[in-house]
């Protein structure tokens, strides 16, 4: 049964007391998750904690979806008279970053930290599960998806491959991300493009190395690499419509023996491409190969080029984005619907290619304090999730469920 546009149900009001009262409990869980970060497909601590709480609260759930750590919980409403099923998703994985010790709950695992707030996303969805299990005011079926491996762009596809939507069919799916670039409680909701696709590429330049004193007898791949780096920039600046956003960045240049007097045989360039347009992406992929090969050949070198499509763009369904915005406005907070899309990536886009839904951002920054850990950018060693966002996110999820799954 298709979802239809929903008029605002709630009058502006503060977060209900019973949800605000959950904050300390779920901040404690969140900080436990933060102290025990694990990266993609290894999120056993957070998965075990979530499963143990779901079991304690009598919420049915299945594990091992999209890898050993993935979980899907299901809560049935008072009845299924709405005929609808929706899903809410939170990611669980951490990053390979050594954390700045600026909090009591700093990571206990060397070189790993929750630098993107997935601990807070999981804690907020877990709080939503507990509240709705105890205060069941909806009519329909709700799936709560705790997803592994978002940071590598593999988790959503892995869950889909494991039959996520065949085993847990739903009409729409929704996700949120904390946003330290906006003040606490501000909602950013785009109709259409919101997060870019993420692709990677590698160019191996094969030249002829030898003694640095005789470059005229060699084919210098370092000089050629420099020409290719500059040459690729013309793709975005001169071959792409400036109204169709795209990014092409060279992120690694690897070559050389370490000796100051040796020109190497080979240099490798790696980089990333971000865009929303499949047509533009295909053009960029083709032109990287043509330009790098052409430059290399002009100097007598060869190239080996590979392009990998890693993460789909996250494109919100306009109707579902409008519903999310109406629910957010009911929280009596700032709601922006005209913000610029981010060129960052998010594998939630893989879900949106199968069923409609929306991905939103909720601000968490401390107003007037840009140095506070909750105001630090994502993937930053000094970053921390703002626990005051937990009741806001939970209230948003609950209202979204109650609005969409009406009798």
N, C-alpha and C positions, 0 to 999 in steps of 0.2 A: 504494500500500500504506500503510495508516494507521500512524502512529507509536504505539507503546504505551508505557506507563509503564516506565521503566528503573530497576532496582534499582542501588544504588551499586556501581560497579565498582572504584573505587580506594580504597585505604586512605589515611588522611590522610598527606600527605607534602609536602615543600617543592617549589618549582618545580624541574623537572628542569634539570640543569646546561646542557644544550645550548640551552635556551630562555633561561636567565639570561645565557648568553654572547652572545645576540643584542642585549642591551639597548643597548650603546654604539653599535652600527651603526645601529639604528633610532631611537635618540635623535638621532643626527646627521641622519637623514632628516627626523625630526619638526621639528627646529629649522630646517632649510632650508625646510620647508613654512611654519613659523611666520613666517619672515622675508619670505615672499612670499605674503601672504594675498590672496585674491580672493573677492568676494561671489558671490551666487547666479547660476549658469549661466555664470560667467566664470572658473571654477577651472582655468585652463589649466596653470598651473605645477604644481600638485599632481597633476593628471591626467597630465601628461607624465612627471612623476617616477615615478608609480606604473606607468604603461605601460612605461617604459624598464626598470624593475626586473623586472616580470613577463616581459618579453621576454628579458632577460638570464638569467633562471632557467628559461626554457623553459616557462612557464605560458601556456596558451592563454587568450586574452581578446578581447573585442570592445569597441570604443569607440563613442561617439556614441549612447548609449542614454539617453533622457531629456535630450536636449541634447548638444552637442558634447563635453562633459567627462565624462559618465557612462561607467562601465566595469563590465563583468561578466567576471570571470575564472572559469575552471572547472578543477578538479582532479579527476581520476578516481582512485578507490581501486584497491587491488590487484585487485579484481574488483567486480562489481556484485551480488554474491550477496545483499546485504541487500535489494536492490530498492528502496532509498530514495535520495532526493535532498533535501538541505537547503541553505539559503542563510544566509550571514552578511552583515550589512550595516554599512557605515561611511559617515558623512557627510563632506563635504569642504569646505564653504563657510565663509567667515569673516564678520565683522560690520563695519558702518560705525561703528567706534569708534577714536578716537585713543589709541594705547597709551601707558601709563606706561613710561618707559624704565628698567625695573628689572631688566634682564637683558641679556646680551651678544647674544642673538639676537632683539632687538626688531624689529618690523615695519619693512621698508624702504619701505612704501607708505603715504603720508600718509592718515590718516583711516580706515585699515582694519587690523584685527587679528584673530587667532584668539582671540577672547574666550570661546569656548565649548568649546574642546578638540577640535574636529573634526580638527585636525592630528594629535593623539594617537590618535584613533579610527582614522584612516587608517593611521598608522604601525603600530599594533597589528595591524590586519587584514592589512597587508602582511607583517609579521613572521610571522603565522600562515600566510600563503600560502607563504612561503619554507620554513618549518619542515616543513609538510605535503608540499610538493613533494620535499623531501630525505628525509623520514622518514614514508613513506607507510604508516600503520598502520590504515587504515580500508577499509571495503568499501561502496562506493556512489559517489555523485556529490556533489561540493561546489561550490556557486557562491558566489563572493565578490563582493558588490555594493558598488561605490564610488559613492555617490549625490551628485549635486549638489543645491544649492538647498533644503536642509532649513530654513534660517532663515526663508525666505519661505513655507514650506509648500507649495511647488510641485514640488519634485524628485521625491518618491515618485509623485505622480500623473503626472508627465511620463514617468517610466520605465514605469509601468503602461500609459499611452497608447501608448508605443512597443512594446508587446507583451512586456514583461518576462517575465511568467509563461507566455505562450504559447511564447516562444523558449527560456526557461530554466525549465521546469516544476519545481516542487519541492513536497515534502510539508509543509515547515515553514520558517519564517524567524525569525532571531534578531538582536537588536541589543543594544548596551550603550552606556552614557553614563558618563563620569567624573562624580564627585559630590563637589565640594569641601566639602560640608556634612557629610561623614562621614570618619572616619579612613582613611588609606591601607589598601586591601585589604578593607574591609568591604563585603559584598554586600548590597544591598537589592533584594528580589525580591517583587513582589506577585502574588497570584493574582487576576486580574480587573483593575479600574481601576488604572492607574499614572500616566498623563499625560492631562490634560484636552483637550477640544476647544478650538479657538481660533476665535472669530468676531469680526467687527468691525461697527460700525454708524456711521451718520452721520445727524445731524438738522440740517437747515437751517431756521432760524427766520426767516420773512419778516415784518418789521414795517414801520414807516414812520418813517424817520429825519428829522432836522432839528436845529434849534438847541437846545442843552441847556438853555437858559433857559426853554423852553416845552414841557416834557415832556407837559403836559396836552393838547397838540395833536397828539401823536405816538403811535406804538405802539412802545414801547421793547423791542427784542429782547434787550437785555442783561438787563433785569429778568426777562423771561420765561425766558431761558436759566437764570438762577439758580433759578427755581421748578422748572424741568424737572429740573435736576441733583438737587435735593433730592427731587423727586417720584419719580424712578426708583429711589431707594434703597429704597423701600417694597416693590419687587418681591422683592428677596432677603430683607429682614427680616420681611415680613409675608405674602408670598404663596408662598414656597418652603419646602418641608419642610427644617428644619435638619439632618436626617440625610441629605439629598440635596445634596451640596456644589455650590455655584455662586458665581461672582464676576461682578459687573457693575461696571466702572470707567469713569468718564469721564476720558479722557486728554488731550483738547485742547479748548480754548474759543477760537475765532478770531472776531474781530469788531472793528469800530472803524476809524476813519480815521487814528488817530494824534493827532488834535486833541483837546484837553481839553474843548472846548466843542461837540462834535458827537456826537449820538446816531446810530448807524449804522442802515441799513435792514435789515441782515442779520447774524446770528450763526450760526456752525456749531459743533456739538458732535460730537466723535468719541469712540469708546470701544470696549471689548472685553467679550465675554462668555465665561466659561469654565465648562464643566460636563461631566458624564459621561452625562447622561440626555438622550436624544432628545426625550422627552416634555416635560421641563422646559425644554429649549432652545426648543422650539416655543412654549411658553407665554411665556417671556421675550421672544422675538422679537415676539410679538403684543402683549404688554403695553407694551413700549417705545413702539411706534407709537401705541397707544391713549392712554397717559398724556401723551406729549409733544404729541400733537394736541389732546387735551382741554384741557390747560393753555393752549396757545397760543390756541385758539379762545376761551377764556374772557376773554382780553385783546384779542381782535380781530385776532390774528395767524394765520398759516398755517404749516404745516411740510411739508417734503419729507423723507421718511424712507427710508433704504436699509439693509438688513441683509445681510451677506455671510458665508456659511459658508466658512471658510478651511481648517481642519485638523480631521480626525476625532479623536475620543478614542483613546488607545492603551489597549486592553483586552487584557490577557494571557489566553491560554487557560490555565485552571488546571492542566491536565495538563502542558503544556509548561513552565509556571512551576515546577512541582514537579520536573521533570527538571533544569531549570537550577539549582534550589536544591540538589539532590543533588550535581550536578557541582561547584558552588561549595563545598559542605561538604568535598569531597574535597581541597580546597586547604588544609585545616586553618586556616581563617580564620573570622572572624565572619560569620554569614549571618542577616540579618533578613528574615522573611517576614510581618511584621505592621506594617510601616511605613505611614504615611499616604500616600495618593496625592498627587502634585504637581498643582497647578493650572497649571503650565507646560504648554506644548504641544510636540508632537513629531509630525512628519508620517509617522513609521513606522506610525502607526495606520491609514493608508490601505492598507498591505500586509496588516495583520492583519484587515482587513475581507474580504480575498480568501482568504488561507490562514492557518492557525493558527500560533502561535509565541509568543515572549515577548521583552520588553524589560526589561533589568535596569540597575541603577546600581551602580558600584563606587567606593567612597570613595577620595579622593586627598589629603585634607587632612594637613598636618603636625601631629601630635599635640602639643598644648601651645603651638603658635605660630599664633595666629589672624591675625597680620599677614603671615605668609609668603605669597608670591605664589600658591603652590599651595593655600592655604587661602582665597583670595579667592573671592567668589561668581561664578557664571557671568555673562557679559555685563558684566564689570567691567573697567575700563581697566588695573587692576593684576594681573589674573588671568594664570596660566600653567598649562599642563598639566604634571602631575607625571610625569617620565620613568621614575620607579620603578614606575609603573603599567603600563608597556609589557609587561614579562615576566609580570606577574600576569594581565593581560587576555589575552595570547597563550596562556598555559598554560590559562586557562579555555576559550578558543575550541577549543584542540586537544583538551582532554579532552571537551568537548561533542561534537565531531565523532567522536572515537573511541568515545564512549559510544553515540551515536545510530546511527552507521554501523558496526555490528558485523557480523561474519560470521555 
